[in-house]
Amino acid sequence: GTEGRVVLRLLVHENGAPGHLSVVESTPPGIFDQSAMEAVARWRFAPGRREGRAVPTWVLLPVRFDLASR
């Protein structure tokens, strides 16, 4: 089985959509980067809040991969 971890930095917009994705760290390097970015780009998040209003928020998000062998 292959395992890996990618930490992404992204901006969660007021509507919950992710943007400005970039890889901060990956182990093993370069193996899962593209897959992590493509998956997270399709996700929706609860936006950050300030004084009751949705605001854009920078987030560090770890994405773990664990591919079990058959």
Wavefront OBJ file of the C-alpha trace (Angstrom):
o trace
v 0.000 0.000 0.000
v 1.126 3.499 -0.774
v 0.593 6.272 1.742
v 1.063 9.999 1.481
v 0.118 13.364 2.845
v -0.321 16.702 1.118
v -0.826 19.963 2.985
v -2.647 22.558 0.896
v -3.020 26.258 1.498
v -6.279 27.653 0.162
v -8.597 30.584 0.436
v -12.162 29.706 1.446
v -14.364 32.364 -0.143
v -17.502 33.790 1.455
v -19.640 31.303 -0.501
v -17.559 28.325 0.713
v -15.777 27.764 -2.587
v -12.025 27.078 -2.389
v -9.550 29.167 -4.368
v -5.853 29.976 -4.699
v -4.799 26.400 -3.895
v -1.110 25.687 -3.431
v 0.941 22.822 -2.036
v 2.764 23.688 1.182
v 4.166 20.225 1.912
v 3.907 16.739 0.429
v 5.194 13.309 1.366
v 6.290 11.628 -0.819
v 7.048 14.747 -2.863
v 4.997 15.258 -6.027
v 3.114 11.956 -5.971
v -0.316 13.056 -4.682
v -0.117 16.840 -5.204
v -2.292 17.052 -8.316
v -4.888 14.587 -6.998
v -5.216 16.498 -3.735
v -5.638 19.836 -5.509
v -8.220 18.464 -7.952
v -10.260 16.852 -5.173
v -10.223 19.874 -2.847
v -11.120 22.232 -5.723
v -14.489 20.395 -5.933
v -15.236 20.585 -2.194
v -17.292 23.249 -0.438
v -16.491 24.589 3.018
v -18.216 26.528 5.760
v -16.732 30.020 5.395
v -15.007 31.844 8.221
v -17.136 34.312 10.145
v -16.395 37.693 11.612
v -19.056 39.648 13.485
v -21.686 37.247 12.118
v -20.723 37.726 8.464
v -19.020 35.273 6.115
v -15.474 36.387 5.267
v -12.705 34.943 3.091
v -10.354 32.848 5.206
v -6.929 31.306 4.520
v -6.731 27.655 5.571
v -4.031 24.973 5.806
v -5.636 21.631 4.985
v -3.887 18.257 5.304
v -5.090 15.572 2.867
v -4.066 11.997 3.650
v -3.799 9.211 1.068
v -3.780 5.531 2.015
v -3.937 3.203 -0.975
v -4.333 -0.350 0.245
v -2.796 -3.089 -1.870
v -4.996 -5.976 -2.951
l 1 2 3 4 5 6 7 8 9 10 11 12 13 14 15 16 17 18 19 20 21 22 23 24 25 26 27 28 29 30 31 32 33 34 35 36 37 38 39 40 41 42 43 44 45 46 47 48 49 50 51 52 53 54 55 56 57 58 59 60 61 62 63 64 65 66 67 68 69 70
